[in-house]
Amino acid sequence: MNDYTRENLLLNAFTAASATCTSLGTVLPLTPTAPTTLPSMTRGIPPPNISGKWKITIIYYLSVNGKLRFSEIKKLFPKISHKVLTAQIRELEEDGIVHREVFPEVPLRVEYSLTELGKSLMPILLMMYDWGKKNIHSFKEDKPS
């Protein structure tokens, strides 16, 4: 399997898993352990919400590429609006998954990278990829009306 096919399967699996969680009104867990073991739960703070159409894929690309500027992320998602991409990245930043580094230059330069918490999601995302690859035959293609 070439890298392009693997990446498309991975993105399809992420999208399917994310869409499933979103439609069920659930949030993907950060760890496979019981939610009561999450530090944020013991303080009464809900765990990060990584559901959404683009968040999982943003996490994947930041993991693969390390640091990315906003314009580089935008090029990876040609169909996403500036407003939606900004909101998705801000939510990931607020949840402690993405780090935003601003460089005091003219013009202003901002780079995004994964925090340690964000990096810890990759084994889970790769398990989701494996699940999608294993079950891709059961996904139905959308038929035009």
C-alpha positions, 0 to 999 in steps of 0.5 A, a space after each residue: 500500500 502506498 503512502 497516498 492510499 494509507 493517508 486517504 484510508 487514515 483520513 477516511 477512518 478519522 472522519 468516519 469515527 469523528 462523524 460517528 461520535 458527533 452524531 451520537 453526541 459523544 466525545 472521543 476519550 483521551 485514554 482507553 481507561 475509565 473516564 474517572 481516571 482522567 485528571 480533568 474529571 477529578 477536578 470537575 473539568 470535562 475532558 477535551 472535546 475532539 469531536 468535529 469534522 476537522 480536529 482529528 485530521 488537524 491533530 494527525 497533520 500536526 503529528 506528521 509535520 511537527 510545526 505548521 503555520 496557519 497558511 500551511 494548515 489551510 493548504 491541507 484543507 482547501 474546502 474549509 473556511 478560514 473562520 471554521 479552521 480558526 475555530 477548530 484550532 482555537 478549541 484544540 488550543 483551549 483544550 491543551 492539545 495544540 500549542 500556538 507560538 507567536 513570533 514577534 516579527 513583521 509580518 507576524 508569524 504563528 506556528 502550531 504544534 502538538 502539546 504532549 497531551 496532543 501527542 498522546 492521542 496519536 496511538 488512539 488515532 492510529 488504532 482508529 485508522 487500523 479499525 477503519 482499514 479493517 472495516 472499510 468494506 462496511 462503509 457505504 459510499 454516498 450515492 448521488 441523488 
